[in-house]
Amino acid sequence: MRQILTKMALEIRIIPKDKKSLRKFVKFANDLYKDNKYYVPPLVSDDVDTLLPEKNPAFDFCEAEYFMAFRDGKPVGRIAAIIHKLSNEQRGKKEMRFGFVDFIDDEEVSRALFDAAAKWGKSKGMTSMLGPLGFSDMDYEGMLVEGFEELSTMATIYNYPYYPQHLERMGFVKKADWVEFSMKVPDSIPEKHVRISEIVKQKYGLKVVKCRSRKKAVAEIGRPLFELINESYGELFEFTQLTDRQIDHYVDIYIRLLRLDLLTVIKDSDDNLVGVGVAIPSLSRALQKSHGKMLPFGWWHLMRAMYFNVTDTVDLLLVAVKPEYQSKGVNALLFTDLIPYFQKYGFKYAESNPELELNHKVQSQWQYFETRQHKRRRAYGKAI
């Protein structure tokens, strides 16, 4: 590790991009939150692979540097500085992203970390910084600003309440907010959903498709699913289309892990993909028990949560609908299929993914459910 700053026993070091060093970088957050009952640790191996250039195809167009803060030799903070060249070209910006950021409640530490990241970004010609964001929209996004006493999910960031306070004192300002909802699974499918579903099927010739074979799901749904994400998410905050290599990468990772009964596919009469709904049983408690490790017994906790219906919460990982079919009732068709499975497996609550606060089109899909907006997260930015 190369030391680049020393001040009153505080050191900021550049972390090498090898597995051993990056494991320490990733595990810092798990250590910082080891006594927090709301924090959900990621699988260390997954985050290490995200940060490794040879594992993550986003490095075809990204570059990154990783920094850790040490006081008297003990780790006290971390940050990843990322330059997403495709995003900058698309938006005409010179912007550096920051992510994987955690630190103790000490402003000297947080300032030193962000100063080191900003200095690196400026050396690369960047003029602003934005985050928390990752290498793609499949990575963690947004710093928690509300909902600190709510259990986190496997797909989102948890952080202490002092984080946004530190950033705001450093001059960071809000660039975007996402909101999250907890919904009660209804005892029966909302009558309006049933009615809309029938109309949509007849009017547009749509049909619900369930994959019974994982091999078939990978072959027939994998690539079209991520192409649908590219098409339907194009107008979202800082979204950049996934490349072919990224799509192949995510198909290999995600499709093979899904519960096929909780994957709902909508196709038109020509078998073109129109919409997809992806849900999985909440893995939050299982990840807490595993401490972010598959071995020796982490795999058992995860498999049990995934396939033995031991949780009362289901996570709605993804809902994507082709732009020309949005606001035409396709979402009702998705949930008319999914809700009976939620009921069958004893799910009482559903967790939404983060949704942009101004994306009323997406939020309208929950209007027939009993909902509670329980979390909010924020992207912060400033000039450097």
HELIX and SHEET records of a PDB file:
HELIX    1   1 LYS A   19  LEU A   32  1                                  14    
HELIX    2   2 VAL A   44  LEU A   51  1                                   8    
HELIX    3   3 PRO A   57  ASP A   60  5                                   4    
HELIX    4   4 LYS A   85  ARG A   91  1                                   7    
HELIX    5   5 GLU A  107  SER A  123  1                                  17    
HELIX    6   6 TYR A  162  ARG A  169  1                                   8    
HELIX    7   7 GLU A  191  TYR A  204  1                                  14    
HELIX    8   8 ARG A  214  ALA A  217  1                                   4    
HELIX    9   9 VAL A  218  GLY A  222  3                                   5    
HELIX   10  10 ARG A  223  SER A  232  1                                  10    
HELIX   11  11 ASP A  244  TYR A  254  1                                  11    
HELIX   12  12 ILE A  255  LEU A  257  5                                   3    
HELIX   13  13 LEU A  260  LEU A  262  5                                   3    
HELIX   14  14 SER A  284  SER A  290  1                                   7    
HELIX   15  15 GLY A  298  TYR A  307  1                                  10    
HELIX   16  16 PRO A  323  TYR A  325  5                                   3    
HELIX   17  17 VAL A  330  LYS A  344  1                                  15    
HELIX   18  18 HIS A  360  GLN A  363  1                                   4    
HELIX   19  19 SER A  364  TRP A  366  5                                   3    
SHEET    1   A 8 ARG A   2  LYS A   7  0                                        
SHEET    2   A 8 LEU A  10  ILE A  14 -1                                        
SHEET    3   A 8 CYS A  62  ARG A  71 -1                                        
SHEET    4   A 8 LYS A  74  HIS A  84 -1                                        
SHEET    5   A 8 GLU A  95  PHE A 103 -1                                        
SHEET    6   A 8 SER A 128  GLY A 131  1                                        
SHEET    7   A 8 THR A 371  ALA A 383 -1                                        
SHEET    8   A 8 MET A 143  GLU A 146 -1                                        
SHEET    1   B13 ARG A   2  LYS A   7  0                                        
SHEET    2   B13 LEU A  10  ILE A  14 -1                                        
SHEET    3   B13 CYS A  62  ARG A  71 -1                                        
SHEET    4   B13 LYS A  74  HIS A  84 -1                                        
SHEET    5   B13 GLU A  95  PHE A 103 -1                                        
SHEET    6   B13 SER A 128  GLY A 131  1                                        
SHEET    7   B13 THR A 371  ALA A 383 -1                                        
SHEET    8   B13 VAL A 173  LYS A 184 -1                                        
SHEET    9   B13 TYR A 349  GLU A 351 -1                                        
SHEET   10   B13 THR A 313  VAL A 321  1                                        
SHEET   11   B13 LEU A 273  PRO A 281 -1                                        
SHEET   12   B13 LEU A 263  LYS A 267 -1                                        
SHEET   13   B13 LYS A 207  VAL A 209 -1                                        
SHEET    1   C 9 ARG A   2  LYS A   7  0                                        
SHEET    2   C 9 LEU A  10  ILE A  14 -1                                        
SHEET    3   C 9 CYS A  62  ARG A  71 -1                                        
SHEET    4   C 9 LYS A  74  HIS A  84 -1                                        
SHEET    5   C 9 GLU A  95  PHE A 103 -1                                        
SHEET    6   C 9 SER A 128  GLY A 131  1                                        
SHEET    7   C 9 THR A 371  ALA A 383 -1                                        
SHEET    8   C 9 VAL A 173  LYS A 184 -1                                        
SHEET    9   C 9 GLU A 355  LEU A 356 -1                                        
END                                                                             
